[in-house]
């Protein structure tokens, strides 16, 4: 995943880039508010970690301008201002979460990944198309085949929703793992294959097929 870190402290920049980089997070650095918006648009990050105390435009100004420009990337505010009033101001300005300094690096990583999952899940759920007679009903949270509810485990449901969001396009194993096993660091990537196997059997009687594309991931397509 890709993180835009807007932070003017060089030591903090170095520490977070090195530490999060070892955890498979690609950290791009921006040191002041004036450049943040341009980098935000150019990089299209999954999450923005935004310090409130910046030279030039402060974090709240950057956030307000980003939201006004239609940039919907989830934002985690990082700041030494720890009062309830500051948190409310930041959240009302369009931030998605708030982490006061000093913070634990494990908690920072967990919040960044949670924001990405939440944002991706909301986007996918809002626009799930019908595929091979399968349709998602947001009110019930269930997937139907024709008029019948498809009986799925929570992990199978998460996997199928992710694939329905991009019918006919491969979704990587890594992306699916994050959606199906959120926060379960001790689970091996191969566990996705078990969920795929079980889901494929349940889709056999529908008009949709779950395919494996070696090196690319999995895709859901409507039968011809």
C-alpha positions in Angstrom: 0.0 0.0 0.0 1.1 3.6 -0.5 1.2 6.2 2.2 1.7 9.9 1.8 3.4 11.3 4.9 3.0 15.0 5.3 5.5 15.8 8.2 8.2 18.4 8.5 10.4 16.7 11.2 13.3 15.1 9.3 13.9 12.5 12.1 10.3 11.5 12.1 10.3 11.3 8.3 13.3 8.9 8.4 12.0 6.8 11.2 8.5 6.3 9.7 9.8 5.7 6.2 12.3 3.1 7.4 10.0 1.3 9.9 6.8 1.3 7.8 8.8 0.4 4.7 9.9 -2.8 6.4 6.2 -3.6 6.9 5.4 -3.3 3.1 4.1 0.2 3.3 5.5 2.5 0.6 6.0 5.8 2.4 6.3 9.0 0.2 7.4 12.1 2.1 6.2 15.7 1.9 7.7 18.3 4.3 5.3 21.3 4.0 1.7 22.1 3.4 2.2 24.0 0.2 3.5 20.9 -1.6 1.2 18.4 0.0 -1.8 19.0 -2.3 0.2 18.6 -5.5 1.8 15.4 -4.2 -1.6 14.1 -3.0 -3.0 14.5 -6.5 0.0 13.1 -8.3 0.7 10.0 -6.0 -3.0 8.9 -5.5 -2.0 7.4 -2.1 -4.2 4.8 -0.2 -3.9 6.9 3.0 -2.5 10.3 4.0 -0.9 10.8 7.4 -1.0 14.5 8.0 0.7 16.5 10.7 -1.2 19.6 11.9 1.9 21.7 12.6 3.4 22.4 9.2 5.3 25.4 7.7 3.2 27.5 5.3 -0.2 26.0 5.2 -1.0 24.0 8.4 -2.5 20.6 8.3 -6.1 21.8 8.8 -5.8 24.2 5.8 -4.3 21.4 3.7 -7.1 19.1 4.7 -9.8 21.6 4.0 -8.4 22.4 0.5 -8.0 18.7 -0.3 -11.6 18.0 0.5 -12.8 21.1 -1.3 -10.9 19.8 -4.4 -12.7 16.4 -4.2 -9.8 14.4 -2.8 -11.5 11.6 -0.8 -8.4 9.7 0.4 -8.7 8.7 4.0 -6.7 11.0 6.3 -5.0 10.2 9.7 -4.1 13.3 11.6 -0.8 13.2 13.5 -0.2 16.0 16.0 1.1 16.9 19.4 -2.2 18.8 20.1 -4.0 16.3 22.2 -7.1 18.1 23.5 -10.6 16.9 22.7 -11.3 20.3 21.0 -8.4 19.8 18.6 -9.6 16.3 17.7 -13.1 17.6 17.0 -11.8 20.4 14.8 -9.7 17.9 12.8 -12.5 15.4 12.4 -15.0 18.1 11.4 -12.5 19.4 8.8 -12.7 16.0 7.0 -10.1 13.8 8.8 -11.0 10.1 9.2 -8.9 9.3 12.3 -6.7 11.1 14.8 -3.5 9.9 16.5 -1.8 12.2 19.1 2.0 12.3 19.4 4.0 10.5 20.8 2.4 7.3 19.3 3.2 3.7 19.2 4.4 2.5 15.7 2.3 -0.7 15.9 -0.8 1.4 16.5 0.1 3.8 13.7 0.4 0.9 11.3 -2.8 -0.7 12.5 -4.7 2.6 12.1 -3.3 3.2 8.6 -4.3 -0.3 7.4 -7.7 0.0 9.0 -8.4 3.3 7.2 -7.4 1.7 3.9 -9.7 -1.4 4.5 -12.6 0.8 5.5 -12.3 3.1 2.6 -11.9 0.3 0.0 -14.8 -1.6 1.6 -17.1 1.4 1.5 -16.2 2.2 -2.1 -16.7 -1.4 -3.3 -19.9 -2.0 -1.4 -21.5 1.2 -2.8 -21.0 0.1 -6.4 -21.2 -3.7 -6.5 -22.6 -4.7 -9.9 -24.7 -7.8 -10.6 -22.5 -10.7 -11.9 -24.0 -13.9 -13.3 -27.2 -13.5 -11.3 -25.4 -12.6 -8.1 -26.3 -9.3 -6.5 -25.4 -7.6 -3.2 -28.1 -6.1 -1.0 -26.6 -3.4 1.2 -29.6 -3.4 3.6 -29.2 -7.0 4.6 -25.5 -7.4 3.9 -26.2 -10.6 1.9 -25.5 -11.7 -1.6 -28.4 -13.2 -3.5 -28.4 -15.6 -6.5 -31.6 -14.8 -8.2 -34.2 -14.7 -5.3 -32.2 -16.9 -2.9 -29.7 -15.8 -0.3 -26.3 -17.4 -1.1 -25.1 -19.1 2.1 -21.6 -17.9 2.8 -19.2 -17.7 5.7 -18.0 -14.1 6.6 -14.7 -14.8 4.9 -16.4 -16.1 1.7 -18.7 -13.1 1.8 -15.7 -10.7 2.1 -13.9 -12.4 -0.8 -16.9 -12.5 -3.1 -17.7 -8.8 -2.5 -14.1 -7.9 -3.3 -14.3 -9.8 -6.6 -17.8 -8.5 -7.5 -16.4 -5.0 -7.2 -14.1 -5.7 -10.2 -15.9 -8.3 -12.4 -13.7 -9.6 -15.2 -10.5 -8.1 -13.6 -7.9 -9.8 -11.5 -7.7 -8.9 -7.8 -4.3 -9.7 -6.3 -3.9 -12.3 -3.6 -2.4 -9.7 -1.3 -5.3 -7.4 -1.6 -7.8 -10.2 -1.0 -5.8 -11.3 2.0 -6.1 -7.8 3.6 -9.9 -7.9 3.0 -10.6 -11.4 4.1 -8.1 -11.7 7.0 -7.9 -8.1 8.4 -5.4 -7.7 11.1 -4.6 -11.5 11.3 -0.8 -11.3 11.0 -0.3 -14.9 12.0 -2.4 -16.3 9.1 -0.4 -17.4 6.0 -1.3 -16.1 2.5 -2.1 -19.7 1.4 -5.2 -19.5 3.6 -6.8 -17.4 0.8 -6.7 -20.5 -1.4 -8.9 -22.5 1.0 -11.5 -19.7 1.0 -11.3 -19.6 -2.8 -11.8 -23.3 -3.1 -14.9 -23.3 -0.9 -16.4 -20.3 -2.5 -15.8 -21.7 -6.0 -17.9 -24.8 -5.1 -20.7 -22.6 -3.9 -20.7 -20.6 -7.1 -20.9 -23.8 -9.3 -24.7 -23.5 -9.6 -24.7 -19.8 -10.4 -23.9 -17.9 -13.6 -20.6 -16.7 -12.3 -17.1 -18.4 -12.3 -14.2 -17.7 -10.0 -11.0 -18.1 -11.9 -7.3 -18.3 -10.9 -4.8 -16.3 -12.9 -1.3 -17.3 -12.0 0.8 -14.4 -10.9 -2.1 -12.0 -11.0 -4.7 -13.3 -8.5 -8.3 -14.2 -8.9 -11.2 -12.8 -10.9 -14.9 -13.3 -11.1 -16.6 -13.5 -14.6 -20.1 -14.0 -15.8 -20.5 -17.3 -17.7 -21.1 -16.9 -21.5 
